[in-house]
């Protein structure tokens, strides 16, 4: 099966995070047809192993190539023949393209084992779109233990880049992500009798204002949900809020967590309420190995590919878990502005980018193995 057909099959049969059973079975069948060794990882993922011809058992050099395979809870609104057949689920973030690129790389490696020494581990990873993140579950199984992992390589489609253009950033690149939840307990009652109240709405309003004030150049905090089930003249006993926090440095992340706790305690003391603060740790920052990025940029230039150097990105990726454990590089593959925006019902990446993605990832993997 060619990579475009592979991508279209995945697009037509999307599955949500940690439910990618049919997706994994399809990938496994394709790998079996190529005679490639593979096994299940993180329950709904697939890990393929390709050893170069003549690689001695003592050679533990390895490169990990990673693609995510889960879809989003979105009703697709396109008219492609390969549009989603699972209503309410759609590959709206390009994971089908990521998997197709990786499959294409695997095909080339399987046909050219004599061209490299060492091992390529091809990871079709589940559950990137929600906590705890499939990457954390993969690493918990220690599938790369015993290998000298020279690099973990991943990519992501980017509609803001022209088709086939590659985007890179050395060092810190994508933000960590934490989920914030606040439950403010007060004493409600008649809105006209404020002296009798311990108003959780007023406390919540101040909390929201002070949280938003924490935003800075490398800190993004947003509150997207506020529930106060009162009325024009009814103050409720409780207010609930939730939001997200993005930072680019683990120390700053800890500092902001502590400041949130201090702010909530201060508001409680002055308003006479009690606030439950729950901070759910999400993905760590994506920090690209600077030497790997330097090599990748040089390779892209040698192949006469268009490249762009990227700014910090406040979105998060569970690829950050790999960055904490191994030298890693996560770059962008341009799919053209006509693709529209990711995470929308009409997102349609240009499939011409798949060939560029395959060629570059294949060459980068072999270069890193040889060096």
N, C-alpha and C positions, 0 to 999 in steps of 0.2 A: 504494500500500500504506500502510495506517495504521501509526503507530509501534509499537503493541502487536503487530500481526502481524509487523512487522519484527523486533521483539525476540524473539518466539517462534521465528521462523525461525532466528535466530542461536543461540538457546538449544538448539534441536534439533540444530544442526550446529556444535558447538564445535570449535575447533582450537587447538593449543598455540602457544606463542610462536614467532614467525618461521616458522610453518607455515600461516599464515592465508590460503592461496591461494584456497580456495573462498569463504571469508568476504569477501575483497577483491573477488572476481569478482561475488558477490551484491550487494555495496554499489555497485559500479560500474554494474551493470545498473539498479539503482533510480535512481541519479543520471542515467543516460542517459535513462531514461523521463521524467524531469523536465526534460530538456534542459539539465542543469547540466554545465559544463565540469569535467573532472577528469583526474587522472593518477596513476600509481603513484608511491609514495614509500617509501623504505626496503624495497624489494622486495615486501613483503606488506601495505603500507599504501595508503591512498587519500587524496589531497588534492584537495578540490573548491574551485573559485573562483567566487564570486558578486559581481559588480559592480553597485552600485546604478544605477538609471536616471539618466541625465544626469551620471554621474560623469566628469569630464574625464580624459584620459590623464595629465595632470599631477598629479592627486590621488592620492597614494600612501598615504593613510590606510588602515590595515587593522586588523582584529581577527582573531585566530586563535582558533578554537573547537576544542578537542581532546577526543576520546574514545578510549579504548583498546579493542582488539577481541579480545585473546587470552584463552584459557581456561586451566584448570588440570588437572593430571593426577589427577583424582578420579573415582571411580565414583559416578554420581548415584543417589540413593535417594529419589526422589519418584515420584508416580504421575500427574503432569501429562501431558496429551496431547502437550505439546511438550517432554517430557523429552529428554535427550541421546540421540541415535541413534549416537553415537560412543563406545562403551563405554570407560571409563577416562579420558574427557575431559569436563569439565563447566564451564559458566559459573557458578562458585561464588563469584565476587567482584564480580558485578554489571556486568561490562564490556558484557554484552548490553544492559543498561539504559542505560548511558552512551551506547552507539552509537545506541540507539533515540531517546534525547533529542536527540542531535545531528542525527539524520536528520529528526526532527520540526521542529527549528529550520530546517534547510535547506529543508524543504518550505515553511515560512511565508515565508522570505526569497525563495524563487523566485517565490512568488505575490505578493510585495509589494515588488518592486525599487524602485518609485517612492517608497517610504517611507524610503529611506536613500541617503546618498552615501558613497562609499568602497568598500572591498572587504572581504568576509568570506571568510576562508580556513578551510574546514571540514576538519579533520584527523582521519581515522580511523586511529589509530596502532597499529602492531603491537608485540608484544614488551615489554609493560610488566612482566611477571612475572619476568623473569630478566635477568641481566647479559648484554650491556652496556647493556640498556634501549633500547627502540625510539626513545625521545626523542633519545638521543645519535646514533643513525643518521640520524634525520630531520634534525637540525641539521647533521650533517656534509655533507648535500647542499645546504645553504643555500637552502631553498625560499622563505624570506621575505626574501631579499636584495633590496634595491631598494624595499621597502615601509617605510613609517613605521608600525611595529607599535605600536599604542597599548596593546594588552593581549593576553596569552594567557590564555584562560579554560578552566578544567577543573572537573569535579565528580566526586564519588565517592558511591556509595550508603552510607547509614549506618543499620543496623538499631536503633541505640540512640536514634534520633530518630523521633518519630511521623511517620506518612505525610504528606509534603508540607512538613514543617518543614525549614528551611535552617539549616546550621551554618557559622559564620565564625570566623576568627582572623586578626588582623593581625600582620604580622611573621613571625618564625620559627614554624613550625607542625609540620612533620613532619621526622623525623630523617634524617640521612645513614645509609648502610648500607655496611659493609665486611665481607667474608668473611675469617675468620682460619683459618689452617692451621698446625699445628705437627707436625714429625716429629722425635722425640727419639731420637738414636742413642746406645746405650750398649754394654755388654758383659754379656750375660746368662749364665745358668748355673744351678746348683743353688741353690734358695732357701735352703738351710741353710748355704751357704758364702758369706756376704755379703761377707767380706773380699776375695774373689776377683772381685767384681762391680763394675761401674759401672752402677748400677740406674736404667734409664730410667723404671720405674714410679714409684719414689719421687720422681724428678725431675719427672715428669709430674704427680704429685699436688700437689707444691708449686707447680708452675707454675699448675695449675688454681686452687688456693686463692688465689694472689696475683693472678691475673687477675680473679677474681670480686670481689676487694677493691677493684678499680678502679671498681666501680659507684657512681654518685652520682645526684643529682637530674636532671642532664642528660647522663648517660652510662650506657648500658645495654650490658653485655657478658655474653654467655651462651655456654657451651660445650655443644654438643648431641651431640657424638660423641667417644667415647674408645675406642681399640682397643689392647689389650695382649694379644697372642696367646700368653700363657703358661699356666700351670696352678698347682695348689696349691703345688708345690715346684719350679716352673720360672719363672725370670725371663727374659723375652724380651730380645732385643737391641734392640728398637725399640718405641716407643709413638707412636701417631698420635692427634691431637686436632684438632677443628675447631669453629668457632663463629661468632658474629656480633657486630659492634660497631655501636652506634647513638649518634650524638652530634648536637648541635644547633648547633654552631659550628665553622667550618672550622679556626680556630686550635686549639680544643680537640681536634679530630680529629687534627691533626698531633702535638699534645703526647701524646695517648694512644698513638698509633702508636710514638712514640719510647720511651715508658715500657715498652711491651710488649717492645721490643727490649732495653732495659736489664735488665728482669726476667729475660728468657731468658738473657742473657749471664751474669748473676750466678749463676743456678742452674747453668748449665753449669760455671762455674769451681769451684763448691763440690761438685758431684756428679761431676765428671769426665766429663760427657756432652757431646754436641754437638747443639744444637737448630737445625733449619731453621725459620725463621719466614717465612711467606708471607702478606702482607696484600693482598688483592685489593680495590681501590677499587670501590665500587658507586655508588649514586646520591647526589648531593649533597642538602643540606637543601632542603626546600620552604619558601621564605620569601615570604610574600604581601606585595604592595605595599600599604602602609597606606592610601594615597589610594583605590586601587581597592576595598579592603574597605569603606572608609567610604561610598563611593558605592553599593556593592552592598547594604550594610545599609540605607541610606536608601531605596533602591529597593524592597527587600523589605518594609519597613515601609509604604511608599506603596501597595504592592499588597496590604497587609493579610495578609501571610504570617507564619506563626510563625517566629521565629528563635531561635537559641541561640548564645552565644559559646562557643568551644571551648577546651579545654586543650591543652597540648603533646601530641603523639602520637608514640610511639616507633616506629611502623611507618614504612616508607619508600615513596617513590613516584618514578618516574623523571621526573615532572613537574618535579622540582627542576632538571633541566637547562634547562628553559625559564626558570625563575626567575633563573638566572644570566645569561641573555642579554637578557631583555625584562621590562617590567612585567608581573606575572602575578598571577592569583588562582585559588586552588583551594579549593573549598568543598564542603560535605556536603549530600546530598539524603536526607532521611529516608524510609525504606521500611518502618518499623514494626518493633517487637520481635518480632512473630509471624514475621518473615522468618528468624529464627534467626541463627546466626553465619556470617560470611563464611568462605570456605575450608573449608566442611564439605559433606558429601554431601547435606544436606537444605536448604541455603540457598534461600529462596524469597521474593525481594523483592516487595512489594505493587506491582502494576502501576499502581495509581492515582497513584503518585508521578511517573510518566512525564509526565503532562500538566503538573503543577506544574513539573517540570524544564524542559520545553520553553518554557513561558511565561516563566519567569524568565530563562533563558539568552538567549532571543530579545530580551527587553526590555533586558537588560544590554548585549548586544552593540550594539544600536542606540543606546543612551544614550552609550556610550563613543565610538562613531564620531562622533556629533553633537558631542560636547564636544571 
